[in-house]
Amino acid sequence: MPYDEKLAERIREILKDREGFEEKKMFGGLSFLLHGNMCCGVLKEQLIVRVGPDRYEEALAHDHATEMDFTGTPLRGFVYVYRDGFETDSGLEKWVRYGIDFAESLAKKEK
């Protein structure tokens, strides 16, 4: 199982009505984009959130978040969120909101 499909479906429900929403297979999992900019994703059973550099330390201060070290080197601006952080709908929505906020702060990418 490359990614948790139930988690992916929950994220789809949050993002489905947003303008510029799309999905793309990345990082060996599934990424969710807004206007071509990644906001979050699912890798195995973990939630990935692109929080950006300005909210990176804030995101890491949460007990259930850690650096995304997909390549062995932390990717600043990205965090892994463990299941305890997104078990509830409100918890998942909070984390996806971090990703939405950052993705919407970026210029829209042309297709």
Biopython code that builds the backbone (N, CA, C, O; Angstrom):
import numpy as np
from Bio.PDB.StructureBuilder import StructureBuilder

atoms = [
    (1, "MET", "N", (0.850, -1.177, 0.000)),
    (1, "MET", "CA", (0.000, 0.000, 0.000)),
    (1, "MET", "C", (0.897, 1.241, 0.000)),
    (1, "MET", "O", (1.542, 1.531, 1.008)),
    (2, "PRO", "N", (0.946, 1.972, -1.107)),
    (2, "PRO", "CA", (1.810, 3.150, -1.142)),
    (2, "PRO", "C", (1.291, 4.298, -0.279)),
    (2, "PRO", "O", (2.084, 5.089, 0.233)),
    (3, "TYR", "N", (-0.014, 4.399, -0.111)),
    (3, "TYR", "CA", (-0.556, 5.450, 0.743)),
    (3, "TYR", "C", (-1.924, 5.044, 1.263)),
    (3, "TYR", "O", (-2.606, 4.203, 0.676)),
    (4, "ASP", "N", (-2.311, 5.653, 2.371)),
    (4, "ASP", "CA", (-3.571, 5.379, 3.047)),
    (4, "ASP", "C", (-4.715, 6.018, 2.249)),
    (4, "ASP", "O", (-4.903, 7.234, 2.283)),
    (5, "GLU", "N", (-5.459, 5.198, 1.547)),
    (5, "GLU", "CA", (-6.534, 5.696, 0.682)),
    (5, "GLU", "C", (-7.661, 6.347, 1.486)),
    (5, "GLU", "O", (-8.291, 7.291, 1.008)),
    (6, "LYS", "N", (-7.919, 5.862, 2.685)),
    (6, "LYS", "CA", (-8.972, 6.480, 3.515)),
    (6, "LYS", "C", (-8.577, 7.899, 3.903)),
    (6, "LYS", "O", (-9.412, 8.804, 3.888)),
    (7, "LEU", "N", (-7.310, 8.098, 4.250)),
    (7, "LEU", "CA", (-6.835, 9.443, 4.559)),
    (7, "LEU", "C", (-6.913, 10.329, 3.321)),
    (7, "LEU", "O", (-7.323, 11.486, 3.406)),
    (8, "ALA", "N", (-6.521, 9.786, 2.173)),
    (8, "ALA", "CA", (-6.596, 10.557, 0.924)),
    (8, "ALA", "C", (-8.035, 10.995, 0.637)),
    (8, "ALA", "O", (-8.267, 12.122, 0.200)),
    (9, "GLU", "N", (-8.985, 10.117, 0.879)),
    (9, "GLU", "CA", (-10.389, 10.459, 0.641)),
    (9, "GLU", "C", (-10.858, 11.565, 1.597)),
    (9, "GLU", "O", (-11.615, 12.450, 1.199)),
    (10, "ARG", "N", (-10.419, 11.513, 2.823)),
    (10, "ARG", "CA", (-10.787, 12.569, 3.774)),
    (10, "ARG", "C", (-10.235, 13.926, 3.322)),
    (10, "ARG", "O", (-10.912, 14.948, 3.443)),
    (11, "ILE", "N", (-9.012, 13.929, 2.805)),
    (11, "ILE", "CA", (-8.423, 15.174, 2.306)),
    (11, "ILE", "C", (-9.178, 15.656, 1.072)),
    (11, "ILE", "O", (-9.439, 16.852, 0.935)),
    (12, "ARG", "N", (-9.531, 14.738, 0.172)),
    (12, "ARG", "CA", (-10.322, 15.106, -1.020)),
    (12, "ARG", "C", (-11.603, 15.827, -0.622)),
    (12, "ARG", "O", (-11.990, 16.815, -1.247)),
    (13, "GLU", "N", (-12.253, 15.331, 0.412)),
    (13, "GLU", "CA", (-13.506, 15.950, 0.866)),
    (13, "GLU", "C", (-13.291, 17.399, 1.307)),
    (13, "GLU", "O", (-14.153, 18.253, 1.099)),
    (14, "ILE", "N", (-12.152, 17.665, 1.907)),
    (14, "ILE", "CA", (-11.853, 19.025, 2.353)),
    (14, "ILE", "C", (-11.536, 19.936, 1.161)),
    (14, "ILE", "O", (-11.939, 21.099, 1.143)),
    (15, "LEU", "N", (-10.826, 19.412, 0.180)),
    (15, "LEU", "CA", (-10.312, 20.240, -0.916)),
    (15, "LEU", "C", (-11.152, 20.232, -2.191)),
    (15, "LEU", "O", (-10.956, 21.092, -3.050)),
    (16, "LYS", "N", (-12.062, 19.304, -2.338)),
    (16, "LYS", "CA", (-12.726, 19.056, -3.623)),
    (16, "LYS", "C", (-13.404, 20.269, -4.254)),
    (16, "LYS", "O", (-13.460, 20.355, -5.480)),
    (17, "ASP", "N", (-13.908, 21.185, -3.482)),
    (17, "ASP", "CA", (-14.622, 22.333, -4.042)),
    (17, "ASP", "C", (-13.733, 23.558, -4.230)),
    (17, "ASP", "O", (-14.216, 24.611, -4.647)),
    (18, "ARG", "N", (-12.459, 23.438, -3.933)),
    (18, "ARG", "CA", (-11.547, 24.573, -4.080)),
    (18, "ARG", "C", (-11.111, 24.722, -5.536)),
    (18, "ARG", "O", (-10.812, 23.743, -6.219)),
    (19, "GLU", "N", (-11.085, 25.938, -5.975)),
    (19, "GLU", "CA", (-10.616, 26.239, -7.326)),
    (19, "GLU", "C", (-9.139, 25.835, -7.439)),
    (19, "GLU", "O", (-8.344, 26.083, -6.532)),
    (20, "GLY", "N", (-8.792, 25.215, -8.557)),
    (20, "GLY", "CA", (-7.410, 24.830, -8.813)),
    (20, "GLY", "C", (-6.967, 23.552, -8.137)),
    (20, "GLY", "O", (-5.775, 23.243, -8.135)),
    (21, "PHE", "N", (-7.902, 22.791, -7.557)),
    (21, "PHE", "CA", (-7.570, 21.547, -6.862)),
    (21, "PHE", "C", (-7.223, 20.450, -7.857)),
    (21, "PHE", "O", (-7.918, 20.258, -8.854)),
    (22, "GLU", "N", (-6.140, 19.733, -7.575)),
    (22, "GLU", "CA", (-5.783, 18.541, -8.347)),
    (22, "GLU", "C", (-4.941, 17.606, -7.484)),
    (22, "GLU", "O", (-4.424, 17.993, -6.436)),
    (23, "GLU", "N", (-4.819, 16.378, -7.948)),
    (23, "GLU", "CA", (-4.023, 15.363, -7.267)),
    (23, "GLU", "C", (-2.907, 14.926, -8.194)),
    (23, "GLU", "O", (-3.047, 14.948, -9.416)),
    (24, "LYS", "N", (-1.797, 14.528, -7.592)),
    (24, "LYS", "CA", (-0.659, 14.082, -8.388)),
    (24, "LYS", "C", (0.140, 13.083, -7.562)),
    (24, "LYS", "O", (0.374, 13.296, -6.373)),
    (25, "LYS", "N", (0.554, 12.004, -8.192)),
    (25, "LYS", "CA", (1.399, 11.035, -7.496)),
    (25, "LYS", "C", (2.808, 11.607, -7.405)),
    (25, "LYS", "O", (3.441, 11.922, -8.413)),
    (26, "MET", "N", (3.279, 11.733, -6.163)),
    (26, "MET", "CA", (4.615, 12.280, -5.879)),
    (26, "MET", "C", (5.145, 11.631, -4.614)),
    (26, "MET", "O", (4.370, 11.121, -3.804)),
    (27, "PHE", "N", (6.452, 11.646, -4.438)),
    (27, "PHE", "CA", (7.097, 11.141, -3.219)),
    (27, "PHE", "C", (6.740, 9.678, -2.949)),
    (27, "PHE", "O", (6.896, 9.219, -1.817)),
    (28, "GLY", "N", (6.271, 8.939, -3.945)),
    (28, "GLY", "CA", (5.842, 7.569, -3.723)),
    (28, "GLY", "C", (4.477, 7.485, -3.065)),
    (28, "GLY", "O", (4.064, 6.413, -2.622)),
    (29, "GLY", "N", (3.784, 8.594, -2.998)),
    (29, "GLY", "CA", (2.448, 8.657, -2.407)),
    (29, "GLY", "C", (1.561, 9.529, -3.269)),
    (29, "GLY", "O", (1.699, 9.543, -4.492)),
    (30, "LEU", "N", (0.665, 10.246, -2.654)),
    (30, "LEU", "CA", (-0.288, 11.098, -3.359)),
    (30, "LEU", "C", (-0.197, 12.511, -2.802)),
    (30, "LEU", "O", (-0.240, 12.715, -1.589)),
    (31, "SER", "N", (-0.071, 13.490, -3.704)),
    (31, "SER", "CA", (-0.003, 14.895, -3.299)),
    (31, "SER", "C", (-1.246, 15.623, -3.754)),
    (31, "SER", "O", (-1.845, 15.288, -4.776)),
    (32, "PHE", "N", (-1.624, 16.621, -2.983)),
    (32, "PHE", "CA", (-2.775, 17.459, -3.293)),
    (32, "PHE", "C", (-2.256, 18.863, -3.570)),
    (32, "PHE", "O", (-1.487, 19.425, -2.791)),
    (33, "LEU", "N", (-2.692, 19.411, -4.691)),
    (33, "LEU", "CA", (-2.202, 20.707, -5.135)),
    (33, "LEU", "C", (-3.341, 21.696, -5.311)),
    (33, "LEU", "O", (-4.481, 21.323, -5.588)),
    (34, "LEU", "N", (-3.000, 22.970, -5.141)),
    (34, "LEU", "CA", (-3.910, 24.062, -5.446)),
    (34, "LEU", "C", (-3.180, 24.966, -6.434)),
    (34, "LEU", "O", (-2.117, 25.504, -6.122)),
    (35, "HIS", "N", (-3.743, 25.130, -7.605)),
    (35, "HIS", "CA", (-3.138, 25.939, -8.672)),
    (35, "HIS", "C", (-1.699, 25.516, -8.947)),
    (35, "HIS", "O", (-0.835, 26.356, -9.196)),
    (36, "GLY", "N", (-1.445, 24.199, -8.899)),
    (36, "GLY", "CA", (-0.126, 23.664, -9.209)),
    (36, "GLY", "C", (0.863, 23.664, -8.065)),
    (36, "GLY", "O", (1.995, 23.213, -8.240)),
    (37, "ASN", "N", (0.478, 24.151, -6.910)),
    (37, "ASN", "CA", (1.361, 24.192, -5.748)),
    (37, "ASN", "C", (0.920, 23.163, -4.715)),
    (37, "ASN", "O", (-0.236, 23.144, -4.292)),
    (38, "MET", "N", (1.855, 22.312, -4.317)),
    (38, "MET", "CA", (1.527, 21.286, -3.328)),
    (38, "MET", "C", (1.130, 21.935, -2.004)),
    (38, "MET", "O", (1.784, 22.864, -1.532)),
    (39, "CYS", "N", (0.039, 21.424, -1.412)),
    (39, "CYS", "CA", (-0.341, 21.887, -0.079)),
    (39, "CYS", "C", (-0.216, 20.764, 0.944)),
    (39, "CYS", "O", (0.140, 21.017, 2.095)),
    (40, "CYS", "N", (-0.504, 19.526, 0.540)),
    (40, "CYS", "CA", (-0.393, 18.408, 1.463)),
    (40, "CYS", "C", (-0.351, 17.116, 0.668)),
    (40, "CYS", "O", (-0.476, 17.124, -0.556)),
    (41, "GLY", "N", (-0.175, 16.012, 1.370)),
    (41, "GLY", "CA", (-0.130, 14.727, 0.697)),
    (41, "GLY", "C", (-0.184, 13.591, 1.698)),
    (41, "GLY", "O", (-0.236, 13.793, 2.912)),
    (42, "VAL", "N", (-0.170, 12.395, 1.147)),
    (42, "VAL", "CA", (-0.208, 11.181, 1.953)),
    (42, "VAL", "C", (0.910, 10.268, 1.487)),
    (42, "VAL", "O", (1.025, 9.979, 0.296)),
    (43, "LEU", "N", (1.733, 9.812, 2.419)),
    (43, "LEU", "CA", (2.795, 8.861, 2.148)),
    (43, "LEU", "C", (2.665, 7.747, 3.169)),
    (43, "LEU", "O", (2.840, 7.965, 4.368)),
    (44, "LYS", "N", (2.360, 6.564, 2.689)),
    (44, "LYS", "CA", (2.045, 5.427, 3.551)),
    (44, "LYS", "C", (0.889, 5.828, 4.461)),
    (44, "LYS", "O", (-0.211, 6.093, 3.975)),
    (45, "GLU", "N", (1.119, 5.879, 5.779)),
    (45, "GLU", "CA", (0.041, 6.254, 6.705)),
    (45, "GLU", "C", (0.250, 7.645, 7.289)),
    (45, "GLU", "O", (-0.437, 8.039, 8.231)),
    (46, "GLN", "N", (1.194, 8.382, 6.733)),
    (46, "GLN", "CA", (1.487, 9.709, 7.268)),
    (46, "GLN", "C", (0.920, 10.809, 6.386)),
    (46, "GLN", "O", (0.845, 10.689, 5.163)),
    (47, "LEU", "N", (0.533, 11.862, 7.042)),
    (47, "LEU", "CA", (0.120, 13.075, 6.368)),
    (47, "LEU", "C", (1.357, 13.935, 6.172)),
    (47, "LEU", "O", (2.152, 14.108, 7.096)),
    (48, "ILE", "N", (1.519, 14.474, 4.970)),
    (48, "ILE", "CA", (2.583, 15.431, 4.676)),
    (48, "ILE", "C", (1.899, 16.779, 4.509)),
    (48, "ILE", "O", (0.887, 16.883, 3.816)),
    (49, "VAL", "N", (2.446, 17.805, 5.136)),
    (49, "VAL", "CA", (1.884, 19.139, 4.981)),
    (49, "VAL", "C", (3.007, 20.102, 4.608)),
    (49, "VAL", "O", (4.060, 20.133, 5.244)),
    (50, "ARG", "N", (2.756, 20.885, 3.563)),
    (50, "ARG", "CA", (3.698, 21.924, 3.160)),
    (50, "ARG", "C", (3.277, 23.205, 3.880)),
    (50, "ARG", "O", (2.351, 23.898, 3.457)),
    (51, "VAL", "N", (3.965, 23.498, 4.959)),
    (51, "VAL", "CA", (3.601, 24.641, 5.782)),
    (51, "VAL", "C", (4.354, 25.906, 5.386)),
    (51, "VAL", "O", (3.955, 27.010, 5.755)),
    (52, "GLY", "N", (5.433, 25.748, 4.643)),
    (52, "GLY", "CA", (6.253, 26.879, 4.239)),
    (52, "GLY", "C", (7.270, 27.247, 5.301)),
    (52, "GLY", "O", (7.177, 26.797, 6.443)),
    (53, "PRO", "N", (8.238, 28.062, 4.926)),
    (53, "PRO", "CA", (9.317, 28.402, 5.857)),
    (53, "PRO", "C", (8.871, 29.265, 7.036)),
    (53, "PRO", "O", (9.432, 29.146, 8.126)),
    (54, "ASP", "N", (7.886, 30.121, 6.843)),
    (54, "ASP", "CA", (7.474, 31.027, 7.917)),
    (54, "ASP", "C", (6.734, 30.323, 9.056)),
    (54, "ASP", "O", (6.779, 30.788, 10.195)),
    (55, "ARG", "N", (6.059, 29.215, 8.768)),
    (55, "ARG", "CA", (5.293, 28.512, 9.806)),
    (55, "ARG", "C", (5.906, 27.160, 10.159)),
    (55, "ARG", "O", (5.302, 26.357, 10.871)),
    (56, "TYR", "N", (7.109, 26.920, 9.652)),
    (56, "TYR", "CA", (7.779, 25.638, 9.852)),
    (56, "TYR", "C", (8.007, 25.348, 11.342)),
    (56, "TYR", "O", (7.611, 24.290, 11.830)),
    (57, "GLU", "N", (8.626, 26.258, 12.049)),
    (57, "GLU", "CA", (8.910, 26.038, 13.483)),
    (57, "GLU", "C", (7.617, 25.925, 14.281)),
    (57, "GLU", "O", (7.524, 25.121, 15.208)),
    (58, "GLU", "N", (6.618, 26.733, 13.920)),
    (58, "GLU", "CA", (5.312, 26.662, 14.585)),
    (58, "GLU", "C", (4.702, 25.276, 14.419)),
    (58, "GLU", "O", (4.183, 24.700, 15.375)),
    (59, "ALA", "N", (4.767, 24.746, 13.203)),
    (59, "ALA", "CA", (4.210, 23.414, 12.945)),
    (59, "ALA", "C", (4.974, 22.344, 13.714)),
    (59, "ALA", "O", (4.369, 21.428, 14.272)),
    (60, "LEU", "N", (6.296, 22.454, 13.747)),
    (60, "LEU", "CA", (7.111, 21.462, 14.458)),
    (60, "LEU", "C", (6.900, 21.486, 15.968)),
    (60, "LEU", "O", (7.226, 20.516, 16.651)),
    (61, "ALA", "N", (6.364, 22.569, 16.489)),
    (61, "ALA", "CA", (6.114, 22.662, 17.931)),
    (61, "ALA", "C", (4.967, 21.759, 18.370)),
    (61, "ALA", "O", (4.822, 21.500, 19.565)),
    (62, "HIS", "N", (4.152, 21.273, 17.442)),
    (62, "HIS", "CA", (3.067, 20.351, 17.778)),
    (62, "HIS", "C", (3.646, 18.965, 18.075)),
    (62, "HIS", "O", (4.576, 18.515, 17.405)),
    (63, "ASP", "N", (3.090, 18.305, 19.077)),
    (63, "ASP", "CA", (3.599, 16.997, 19.496)),
    (63, "ASP", "C", (3.580, 15.950, 18.384)),
    (63, "ASP", "O", (4.441, 15.071, 18.360)),
    (64, "HIS", "N", (2.644, 16.024, 17.488)),
    (64, "HIS", "CA", (2.468, 14.982, 16.482)),
    (64, "HIS", "C", (3.046, 15.348, 15.119)),
    (64, "HIS", "O", (2.703, 14.718, 14.119)),
    (65, "ALA", "N", (3.920, 16.357, 15.062)),
    (65, "ALA", "CA", (4.563, 16.739, 13.806)),
    (65, "ALA", "C", (6.070, 16.586, 13.929)),
    (65, "ALA", "O", (6.644, 16.770, 15.003)),
    (66, "THR", "N", (6.698, 16.247, 12.816)),
    (66, "THR", "CA", (8.148, 16.101, 12.775)),
    (66, "THR", "C", (8.650, 16.536, 11.405)),
    (66, "THR", "O", (7.871, 16.666, 10.462)),
    (67, "GLU", "N", (9.948, 16.757, 11.305)),
    (67, "GLU", "CA", (10.549, 17.154, 10.038)),
    (67, "GLU", "C", (10.287, 16.093, 8.978)),
    (67, "GLU", "O", (10.311, 14.896, 9.265)),
    (68, "MET", "N", (10.043, 16.532, 7.773)),
    (68, "MET", "CA", (9.946, 15.599, 6.652)),
    (68, "MET", "C", (11.366, 15.372, 6.154)),
    (68, "MET", "O", (12.009, 16.284, 5.634)),
    (69, "ASP", "N", (11.841, 14.152, 6.318)),
    (69, "ASP", "CA", (13.210, 13.825, 5.914)),
    (69, "ASP", "C", (13.199, 12.717, 4.866)),
    (69, "ASP", "O", (13.925, 11.729, 4.976)),
    (70, "PHE", "N", (12.381, 12.898, 3.873)),
    (70, "PHE", "CA", (12.171, 11.908, 2.811)),
    (70, "PHE", "C", (13.482, 11.469, 2.163)),
    (70, "PHE", "O", (13.644, 10.295, 1.830)),
    (71, "THR", "N", (14.405, 12.389, 1.984)),
    (71, "THR", "CA", (15.668, 12.087, 1.303)),
    (71, "THR", "C", (16.809, 11.843, 2.283)),
    (71, "THR", "O", (17.945, 11.633, 1.859)),
    (72, "GLY", "N", (16.532, 11.867, 3.581)),
    (72, "GLY", "CA", (17.571, 11.743, 4.585)),
    (72, "GLY", "C", (18.016, 13.102, 5.105)),
    (72, "GLY", "O", (18.729, 13.190, 6.105)),
    (73, "THR", "N", (17.595, 14.147, 4.429)),
    (73, "THR", "CA", (17.854, 15.525, 4.842)),
    (73, "THR", "C", (16.509, 16.204, 5.025)),
    (73, "THR", "O", (15.659, 16.116, 4.138)),
    (74, "PRO", "N", (16.286, 16.883, 6.150)),
    (74, "PRO", "CA", (14.986, 17.546, 6.358)),
    (74, "PRO", "C", (14.654, 18.528, 5.233)),
    (74, "PRO", "O", (15.505, 19.300, 4.791)),
    (75, "LEU", "N", (13.410, 18.481, 4.785)),
    (75, "LEU", "CA", (12.915, 19.423, 3.785)),
    (75, "LEU", "C", (12.239, 20.561, 4.535)),
    (75, "LEU", "O", (11.100, 20.422, 4.980)),
    (76, "ARG", "N", (12.927, 21.675, 4.676)),
    (76, "ARG", "CA", (12.364, 22.810, 5.416)),
    (76, "ARG", "C", (11.075, 23.263, 4.746)),
    (76, "ARG", "O", (11.002, 23.405, 3.525)),
    (77, "GLY", "N", (10.070, 23.483, 5.569)),
    (77, "GLY", "CA", (8.784, 23.914, 5.050)),
    (77, "GLY", "C", (7.791, 22.770, 4.879)),
    (77, "GLY", "O", (6.618, 23.005, 4.590)),
    (78, "PHE", "N", (8.253, 21.535, 5.056)),
    (78, "PHE", "CA", (7.391, 20.352, 4.972)),
    (78, "PHE", "C", (7.462, 19.605, 6.302)),
    (78, "PHE", "O", (8.532, 19.502, 6.902)),
    (79, "VAL", "N", (6.326, 19.087, 6.761)),
    (79, "VAL", "CA", (6.312, 18.271, 7.978)),
    (79, "VAL", "C", (5.515, 16.995, 7.742)),
    (79, "VAL", "O", (4.592, 16.950, 6.929)),
    (80, "TYR", "N", (5.903, 15.965, 8.476)),
    (80, "TYR", "CA", (5.099, 14.756, 8.594)),
    (80, "TYR", "C", (4.207, 14.962, 9.807)),
    (80, "TYR", "O", (4.635, 15.522, 10.816)),
    (81, "VAL", "N", (2.969, 14.510, 9.701)),
    (81, "VAL", "CA", (2.056, 14.550, 10.836)),
    (81, "VAL", "C", (1.638, 13.117, 11.131)),
    (81, "VAL", "O", (1.164, 12.402, 10.249)),
    (82, "TYR", "N", (1.819, 12.709, 12.378)),
    (82, "TYR", "CA", (1.438, 11.365, 12.784)),
    (82, "TYR", "C", (-0.061, 11.286, 13.047)),
    (82, "TYR", "O", (-0.723, 12.290, 13.308)),
    (83, "ARG", "N", (-0.569, 10.073, 12.970)),
    (83, "ARG", "CA", (-2.012, 9.813, 13.034)),
    (83, "ARG", "C", (-2.724, 10.540, 14.174)),
    (83, "ARG", "O", (-3.846, 11.010, 13.989)),
    (84, "ASP", "N", (-2.106, 10.641, 15.331)),
    (84, "ASP", "CA", (-2.753, 11.337, 16.454)),
    (84, "ASP", "C", (-3.131, 12.769, 16.097)),
    (84, "ASP", "O", (-4.073, 13.323, 16.662)),
    (85, "GLY", "N", (-2.412, 13.360, 15.177)),
    (85, "GLY", "CA", (-2.671, 14.742, 14.794)),
    (85, "GLY", "C", (-3.821, 14.930, 13.828)),
    (85, "GLY", "O", (-4.321, 16.043, 13.668)),
    (86, "PHE", "N", (-4.252, 13.842, 13.172)),
    (86, "PHE", "CA", (-5.332, 13.984, 12.181)),
    (86, "PHE", "C", (-6.427, 12.934, 12.319)),
    (86, "PHE", "O", (-7.205, 12.726, 11.388)),
    (87, "GLU", "N", (-6.496, 12.274, 13.463)),
    (87, "GLU", "CA", (-7.552, 11.276, 13.677)),
    (87, "GLU", "C", (-8.935, 11.897, 13.588)),
    (87, "GLU", "O", (-9.841, 11.324, 12.983)),
    (88, "THR", "N", (-9.095, 13.055, 14.182)),
    (88, "THR", "CA", (-10.399, 13.719, 14.137)),
    (88, "THR", "C", (-10.501, 14.577, 12.881)),
    (88, "THR", "O", (-9.491, 14.984, 12.307)),
    (89, "ASP", "N", (-11.730, 14.845, 12.466)),
    (89, "ASP", "CA", (-11.934, 15.712, 11.303)),
    (89, "ASP", "C", (-11.380, 17.103, 11.554)),
    (89, "ASP", "O", (-10.779, 17.703, 10.663)),
    (90, "SER", "N", (-11.577, 17.621, 12.763)),
    (90, "SER", "CA", (-11.080, 18.965, 13.056)),
    (90, "SER", "C", (-9.551, 19.002, 13.053)),
    (90, "SER", "O", (-8.954, 19.992, 12.631)),
    (91, "GLY", "N", (-8.926, 17.939, 13.518)),
    (91, "GLY", "CA", (-7.462, 17.858, 13.485)),
    (91, "GLY", "C", (-6.944, 17.838, 12.058)),
    (91, "GLY", "O", (-5.991, 18.544, 11.728)),
    (92, "LEU", "N", (-7.565, 17.038, 11.216)),
    (92, "LEU", "CA", (-7.156, 16.980, 9.812)),
    (92, "LEU", "C", (-7.380, 18.323, 9.137)),
    (92, "LEU", "O", (-6.511, 18.800, 8.406)),
    (93, "GLU", "N", (-8.520, 18.931, 9.368)),
    (93, "GLU", "CA", (-8.817, 20.227, 8.756)),
    (93, "GLU", "C", (-7.802, 21.288, 9.179)),
    (93, "GLU", "O", (-7.416, 22.134, 8.372)),
    (94, "LYS", "N", (-7.374, 21.245, 10.426)),
    (94, "LYS", "CA", (-6.373, 22.207, 10.909)),
    (94, "LYS", "C", (-5.080, 22.066, 10.117)),
    (94, "LYS", "O", (-4.507, 23.060, 9.672)),
    (95, "TRP", "N", (-4.622, 20.822, 9.944)),
    (95, "TRP", "CA", (-3.371, 20.600, 9.228)),
    (95, "TRP", "C", (-3.503, 20.918, 7.747)),
    (95, "TRP", "O", (-2.601, 21.515, 7.160)),
    (96, "VAL", "N", (-4.598, 20.533, 7.146)),
    (96, "VAL", "CA", (-4.793, 20.846, 5.721)),
    (96, "VAL", "C", (-4.857, 22.361, 5.535)),
    (96, "VAL", "O", (-4.393, 22.874, 4.516)),
    (97, "ARG", "N", (-5.417, 23.076, 6.491)),
    (97, "ARG", "CA", (-5.481, 24.548, 6.435)),
    (97, "ARG", "C", (-4.072, 25.151, 6.383)),
    (97, "ARG", "O", (-3.839, 26.111, 5.649)),
    (98, "TYR", "N", (-3.134, 24.593, 7.156)),
    (98, "TYR", "CA", (-1.738, 25.042, 7.066)),
    (98, "TYR", "C", (-1.267, 24.962, 5.608)),
    (98, "TYR", "O", (-0.690, 25.912, 5.079)),
    (99, "GLY", "N", (-1.521, 23.828, 4.978)),
    (99, "GLY", "CA", (-1.095, 23.629, 3.594)),
    (99, "GLY", "C", (-1.810, 24.542, 2.618)),
    (99, "GLY", "O", (-1.192, 25.077, 1.697)),
    (100, "ILE", "N", (-3.114, 24.726, 2.813)),
    (100, "ILE", "CA", (-3.897, 25.627, 1.956)),
    (100, "ILE", "C", (-3.339, 27.042, 2.064)),
    (100, "ILE", "O", (-3.123, 27.707, 1.051)),
    (101, "ASP", "N", (-3.110, 27.495, 3.279)),
    (101, "ASP", "CA", (-2.608, 28.854, 3.484)),
    (101, "ASP", "C", (-1.300, 29.079, 2.738)),
    (101, "ASP", "O", (-1.111, 30.115, 2.101)),
    (102, "PHE", "N", (-0.393, 28.099, 2.819)),
    (102, "PHE", "CA", (0.883, 28.287, 2.135)),
    (102, "PHE", "C", (0.712, 28.211, 0.615)),
    (102, "PHE", "O", (1.240, 29.056, -0.108)),
    (103, "ALA", "N", (-0.010, 27.218, 0.131)),
    (103, "ALA", "CA", (-0.193, 27.072, -1.319)),
    (103, "ALA", "C", (-0.853, 28.311, -1.919)),
    (103, "ALA", "O", (-0.494, 28.730, -3.019)),
    (104, "GLU", "N", (-1.805, 28.893, -1.212)),
    (104, "GLU", "CA", (-2.487, 30.074, -1.725)),
    (104, "GLU", "C", (-1.630, 31.331, -1.641)),
    (104, "GLU", "O", (-1.966, 32.345, -2.253)),
    (105, "SER", "N", (-0.536, 31.283, -0.900)),
    (105, "SER", "CA", (0.357, 32.437, -0.832)),
    (105, "SER", "C", (1.329, 32.483, -2.021)),
    (105, "SER", "O", (2.023, 33.477, -2.234)),
    (106, "LEU", "N", (1.360, 31.400, -2.777)),
    (106, "LEU", "CA", (2.279, 31.295, -3.916)),
    (106, "LEU", "C", (1.580, 31.688, -5.218)),
    (106, "LEU", "O", (0.352, 31.657, -5.308)),
    (107, "ALA", "N", (2.362, 32.052, -6.208)),
    (107, "ALA", "CA", (1.818, 32.373, -7.527)),
    (107, "ALA", "C", (1.219, 31.114, -8.141)),
    (107, "ALA", "O", (1.742, 30.015, -7.957)),
    (108, "LYS", "N", (0.130, 31.279, -8.862)),
    (108, "LYS", "CA", (-0.486, 30.141, -9.555)),
    (108, "LYS", "C", (0.439, 29.698, -10.674)),
    (108, "LYS", "O", (1.022, 30.521, -11.379)),
    (109, "LYS", "N", (0.566, 28.375, -10.829)),
    (109, "LYS", "CA", (1.398, 27.822, -11.885)),
    (109, "LYS", "C", (0.557, 27.612, -13.137)),
    (109, "LYS", "O", (-0.588, 27.166, -13.067)),
    (110, "GLU", "N", (1.139, 27.937, -14.264)),
    (110, "GLU", "CA", (0.478, 27.712, -15.559)),
    (110, "GLU", "C", (0.546, 26.233, -15.892)),
    (110, "GLU", "O", (1.531, 25.565, -15.578)),
    (111, "LYS", "N", (-0.495, 25.724, -16.525)),
    (111, "LYS", "CA", (-0.479, 24.315, -16.945)),
    (111, "LYS", "C", (0.088, 24.200, -18.333)),
    (111, "LYS", "O", (0.187, 23.097, -18.869)),
]
sb = StructureBuilder()
sb.init_structure("model")
sb.init_model(0)
sb.init_chain("A")
sb.init_seg("    ")
for serial, (resi, resn, name, xyz) in enumerate(atoms, 1):
    if name == "N":
        sb.init_residue(resn, " ", resi, " ")
    sb.init_atom(name, np.array(xyz, "f"), 0.0, 1.0, " ", f" {name:<3s}", serial, name[0])
structure = sb.get_structure()
